[in-house]
């Protein structure tokens, strides 16, 4: 078993002590972690979004902070601020919760656009700037953001620039009947993510990240990725297609997904498996497509079906 596959298996098994099923959702979050990317966990209330994020943080021996996003949250509440210290007569920096290795941004769409934009530098550059001074963030640094797509009162849409900073979007979904029965049986009075013990640390994450970057991507796979990206830019229903950042994200996530599957090379199936989580939230449909009830996921599914799959030698 490869170090990537072993790492993913340990984390998955630990998280599933408090989350029934959701094998695919957990693996997607691990993919983002090993790509040094961020995750947008989007679904209706009560499906386990916050529990998933807390369970991942508890499974990793990393610094963890949780911020409940609200309309009155200001950028300084996230990144920190300079405060006057009477004893020394000087300003000293008080770091905010963004100075953690895993940051849970709960209900991120409840904060104002000004506060949301304060996350851009941190998410992309792994640094923040306060009063002209730039400070690096810990390594690893991953944002797990939850979002409720149903209750829109008192929320603010995430700007496209910020959506593009999320490596992938995960939907939890409702449990199946069997999963629901197991959940009711297992969690009669337990199932708290705080009870989990770490199964991996920062050194394990760094080792798995290095191994993931070494997974082979054949030229035919790169051509396949670019063919998918080009079709999003030419599609009649899409106003804005996939950017170069999105193409790079798809390749990196396919490498990790292959590693989780125990392979040292990427297959077309790896690209297809990661296409929707990585690309769908980056697409912007035109007004006529939205009026017809189309979704970015449905349009992307059509593109995947229409794009020829390369033959591997």
PEZIZI-V61062 format. One record per residue. RES is the residue in one letter. NEAR is the number of other C-alpha atoms within 12 Angstrom. D_FIRST is the distance of its C-alpha to the first C-alpha in Angstrom with 2 decimals. Layout:
# PEZIZI-V61062
res near d_first
RES NEAR D_FIRST
RES NEAR D_FIRST
This chain:
# PEZIZI-V61062
res near d_first
X 15 0.00
X 21 3.81
X 27 6.64
X 39 8.20
X 30 6.18
X 24 6.15
X 39 9.70
X 43 10.79
X 27 9.97
X 29 11.94
X 40 14.66
X 36 15.02
X 27 15.42
X 34 17.91
X 40 19.86
X 33 20.23
X 31 22.17
X 38 25.00
X 40 24.24
X 36 24.28
X 30 22.12
X 30 21.90
X 26 18.22
X 26 19.03
X 38 21.22
X 40 18.77
X 40 16.11
X 43 19.03
X 47 19.99
X 47 16.56
X 48 16.93
X 45 20.33
X 43 19.28
X 43 16.84
X 39 19.64
X 39 22.08
X 41 24.02
X 45 26.08
X 48 26.09
X 46 29.13
X 43 28.72
X 35 31.64
X 25 32.98
X 21 35.94
X 22 36.64
X 17 34.97
X 29 31.69
X 36 29.61
X 38 29.43
X 36 30.37
X 34 28.38
X 48 25.19
X 43 25.99
X 39 26.95
X 38 23.86
X 50 21.58
X 42 23.86
X 33 23.87
X 39 20.06
X 36 20.16
X 24 22.29
X 29 24.37
X 28 28.07
X 30 28.96
X 27 32.24
X 30 33.56
X 32 36.56
X 25 38.55
X 31 39.97
X 24 43.67
X 21 46.57
X 19 48.01
X 24 44.89
X 25 45.78
X 32 43.68
X 27 44.57
X 26 43.01
X 38 39.63
X 38 39.81
X 24 42.38
X 24 45.91
X 20 48.32
X 18 50.59
X 13 53.74
X 12 53.60
X 9 57.15
X 9 56.47
X 9 55.58
X 9 57.43
X 11 54.44
X 14 51.82
X 18 48.36
X 20 45.23
X 19 43.85
X 23 40.23
X 27 39.27
X 31 36.13
X 42 34.56
X 35 33.86
X 32 30.70
X 35 27.01
X 40 26.71
X 41 29.93
X 40 30.61
X 39 33.50
X 31 34.75
X 38 36.95
X 43 37.02
X 37 39.61
X 32 42.21
X 33 42.77
X 25 45.31
X 27 44.42
X 23 45.52
X 29 42.97
X 39 40.19
X 30 41.00
X 30 40.60
X 43 36.83
X 31 36.68
X 25 36.76
X 38 34.25
X 39 31.73
X 27 32.16
X 21 33.12
X 29 31.52
X 24 35.04
X 32 38.28
X 27 41.91
X 25 44.65
X 16 48.25
X 9 47.26
X 14 44.72
X 16 41.08
X 22 38.33
X 24 34.58
X 29 32.18
X 25 29.30
X 27 25.79
X 35 23.80
X 38 26.36
X 47 25.67
X 47 28.35
X 48 27.70
X 48 30.94
X 41 32.16
X 39 34.89
X 31 37.15
X 22 38.27
X 14 40.97
X 17 43.23
X 15 44.65
X 12 47.70
X 18 47.46
X 23 44.44
X 25 44.15
X 25 42.12
X 33 39.39
X 24 40.61
X 21 38.81
X 25 38.06
X 32 36.18
X 35 34.31
X 35 33.11
X 39 31.55
X 43 29.15
X 47 25.98
X 44 25.71
X 38 27.52
X 41 26.05
X 34 28.17
X 36 27.48
X 23 29.71
X 22 31.29
X 22 29.35
X 15 29.71
X 12 32.10
X 13 29.45
X 20 27.74
X 19 31.24
X 15 32.09
X 19 28.96
X 26 29.76
X 18 33.35
X 14 32.39
X 18 29.79
X 18 31.63
X 12 35.18
X 10 35.46
X 16 32.08
X 25 29.12
X 24 29.87
X 27 27.20
X 23 29.02
X 18 27.89
X 28 24.18
X 25 22.75
X 27 20.49
X 27 16.76
X 31 16.25
X 26 18.82
X 28 20.10
X 18 18.34
X 28 14.86
X 36 16.16
X 23 17.56
X 22 14.50
X 34 12.50
X 35 15.79
X 21 16.07
X 30 12.74
X 41 13.81
X 27 17.16
X 20 15.83
X 29 14.44
X 23 17.08
X 31 19.90
X 22 22.28
X 19 26.02
X 22 26.34
X 32 23.96
X 26 26.08
X 22 29.17
X 35 27.89
X 43 27.33
X 29 30.80
X 24 32.35
X 39 31.24
X 37 32.53
X 24 35.79
X 30 36.46
X 38 36.30
X 26 38.94
X 18 41.16
X 25 40.94
X 18 44.31
X 29 43.10
X 31 41.23
X 22 43.29
X 26 40.57
X 34 37.43
X 37 34.15
X 27 34.56
X 19 32.73
X 24 30.83
X 36 29.63
X 33 28.53
X 25 26.50
X 37 24.96
X 44 23.97
X 44 22.30
X 42 20.37
X 45 19.27
X 47 18.21
X 44 15.98
X 49 14.21
X 44 14.20
X 37 12.55
X 40 9.75
X 40 9.49
X 30 9.44
X 25 6.48
X 25 9.38
X 27 11.15
X 31 14.50
X 39 16.58
X 35 18.24
X 33 21.60
X 23 20.16
X 35 18.19
X 40 21.59
X 33 23.39
X 30 21.13
X 41 21.77
X 46 25.38
X 36 27.17
X 41 25.56
X 47 26.02
X 46 29.33
X 37 31.46
X 39 32.71
X 42 33.70
X 35 36.02
X 33 39.69
X 31 41.65
X 22 45.34
X 16 47.98
X 15 48.81
X 19 45.24
X 17 45.09
X 11 48.48
X 13 47.18
X 15 44.46
X 20 41.56
X 25 38.41
X 32 36.06
X 26 33.22
X 23 35.43
X 34 36.53
X 37 33.01
X 24 32.08
X 22 35.05
X 33 33.99
X 30 30.50
X 15 32.26
X 16 34.81
X 22 32.64
X 20 31.70
X 23 28.01
X 22 27.36
X 14 26.48
X 15 23.42
X 8 24.13
